[in-house]
Amino acid sequence: MKRICYFLLLFMFPVLPLLAQKPKGFVQTNGHTFTLDGKPYYYVGTNYWYGGLLGSTGQGGNRERLKKELDLLKKAGVTNLRVLAGAEGPNNQPYRVSPGLMMKPGVYNDTLLAGLDFLLAEMAKRDMKAVLYLNNSWEWSGGYGQYLNWNGYGPIPYALANNNDWAGFMRYVGQFHQCDPCKQQFADHIRFLLGRTNQFTKQKYTQDPTIMSWQIANEPRAFSMANVPAYDRWIKSTAALLKSLAPHQLVSTGSEGSHGSEASMEVFKQVHTDPNIDYLTMHIWPKNWGWLDSKNISGTLDSAIAKTEQYMNRHLEFAQQQQKPMVMEEFGLPRDHHQYNLTDPTTARDKYYQYVFERVLRSAQEKGALAGANFWAFSGTAQPNPSRHFWQPGDDLMGDPPQEEQGLNSVFASDSTMPLIAKYAKAIKKAAQKKKK
């Protein structure tokens, strides 16, 4: 009997390390760093929210443009794309992404599902990674507000249609956290999407290493301190659901950081200590947050960079304590004279981007917690409509969502920002491959 056991052990032990190995090609975490196939993974990425729409054969679809823009990004070294998984309908709402993916709970636009399939298949051909966000605090893709509208909470009070009444809009969408049917419908949406098989690759979404992370929402917020306990429970239960369905892929929240946590670093920490949240995110919007004067961009830029440094430092200190990577996944700046056309220079933006990219480069050299930066946003070969500032169906899709002036924060393929991005993408990739100094 002993001899038989001995040979059984000899047979089993070589297999055990293989069972413990992570599947190849998936981005993983190792303490406060990302790894990809056992090597440190640091990157320059972009926001490309409309990628799935471009990938469709329906309204807004343009597969040739999509492939061309993916090639432009790949050539520049940008291989991490943050993408909207799909908007909630209907398609007749102001300042909203159109067409929507989910027209009403459980009813989907198959053409847009195929568009997302196509995008992921093309990204896989180029060794790109996707962060797919599944919900939205804000009005421009439906999100919280649309779930509330579906469940009898009345019309969505769009801020831009109501004299910029953002306080009223935020009171409305804050009700999401008390709406159990809303949260159940969202959980059902997660189960549906994560159960999908890509019609082009024949690969189940949860088995596709192209998908780096499932992200709960774009800038999820509680919208009041009273909502924080319910918000905290919702984030943690949603993270647990995502982990149970996609154990090989990462989970993130999409949070802005303390700014989107009722201006409380403690609220941000409370939510993000959860073990099912694999890495942290922060967004920084100098103009929107009052750090940058749109009428004196050059004169207020240095002050905005100083405030950016302070904000990043606070969040990176927490990431280091938690031993979780952190991504600067949204940041943007208008053009020099706050115009929306490609003739306005981007001198100030380039200087701001350089500051952020230098931080990522230094982190890659030192194997620090700042793992990547996704600028907002790539607009590629799009052209703003010269006759109007806000998007309407038929206009080119671009990085500025429909509730913003088209061209406001966009990085176009011809901008001077692109060579800067390419320079740092190359340097950061090279630094990531080297051992810590």
Salt bridges, closest charged atoms under 4 A:
GLU64 OE2 - LYS67 NZ 3.19
GLU69 OE2 - ARG65 NE 2.68
ASP71 OD1 - ARG126 NE 2.79
ASP117 OD2 - ARG196 NH2 2.73
GLU122 OE2 - LYS125 NZ 2.84
GLU122 OE1 - ARG126 NH1 2.86
ASP180 OD1 - LYS183 NZ 3.75
ASP188 OD1 - ARG191 NH1 3.41
GLU219 OE2 - HIS283 ND1 2.78
ASP232 OD1 - LYS236 NZ 3.16
GLU256 OE2 - ARG221 NH2 2.89
GLU266 OE2 - LYS269 NZ 3.83
ASP278 OD2 - LYS243 NZ 2.92
ASP302 OD1 - LYS351 NZ 2.91
GLU329 OE2 - ARG82 NE 3.19
GLU329 OE2 - HIS283 NE2 2.81
GLU330 OE2 - ARG82 NH1 2.91
GLU330 OE2 - HIS283 ND1 3.47
ASP344 OD1 - HIS337 ND1 2.76
ASP395 OD1 - ARG388 NH2 2.72
ASP415 OD1 - ARG335 NH2 2.90
ASP415 OD2 - ARG349 NH1 3.75
